[in-house]
Amino acid sequence: MAMQFYASPEQIMRDRSELARKGIARGRSAVVLSYAGGVLFVAENLSSALHKVSEIYDRIGFAAVGRYNEFENLRRAGVRMADLNGLSYDRRDVTGRALANAFAQTLGAIFTEQSKPFEVEICVAQVGASADDDELYRLTYDGSVNDEPGRMAMGGQAEAITGVLKSNHRPDMSLGEAVKVAVQALSTVGGEGGAARTIAANQLEVAVLDRRRVGRTFRRITGAALTSLLDGGAEVPPAGDRAETPTSPTEEAHKPTSSAGSADLEDKSGTQGAE
């Protein structure tokens, strides 16, 4: 009869934590912060086909680092949950706090019950009427939830990036200033010999939750608009891209005519690398 090896629960939890932390550290970092006009998401992303930053609901965004297939499953579940609650009750009943708690329960159950934890770290952000009302929630692989004070970084070198954000971030910054601070923070890590790197526009994924919008507030910043911001110029308004223009609300209670679920056309199954 084969003898089964014994491992204490404490050792099992330590091994799972180490596995998850190593997986997250292999991915590139992401930054989320509040500014005068809303909430900004900036992530290093070399792939134009895979999104690390996405919309979940009208005023709620999602960012993640780690294994793409794992955090994409979480995001899709969050979109379905938000759409179901918004249709069953009221769109105002869908909150970032409720979604963060749901993600935390899922991650916690996977960490304790499954042999392999999710190698992910995610942020759920909800834009408010002012920067003081913005809500940023950090969720880790074991289901822990932290309410962040207007700024946060995720990834293997999050502590160093957070130190730069803490020194330079202000809630009253313009969008251009916020993008510069976020890119500066990301570029301080990963260089040879501790030197700062230069991150090109095509290596960044940038999006905002625009507090001035009615209804769906999420929009991506790409192309000429992003290049202008990185060069210190004013933001170029999006033109000719229906996904970048405000969605016309209905006359009843300013309800948008579509949702993040209806716009979710990404089909990236099978990609499992760390991002």
Disulfide bonds with the S-S distance in Angstrom:
none
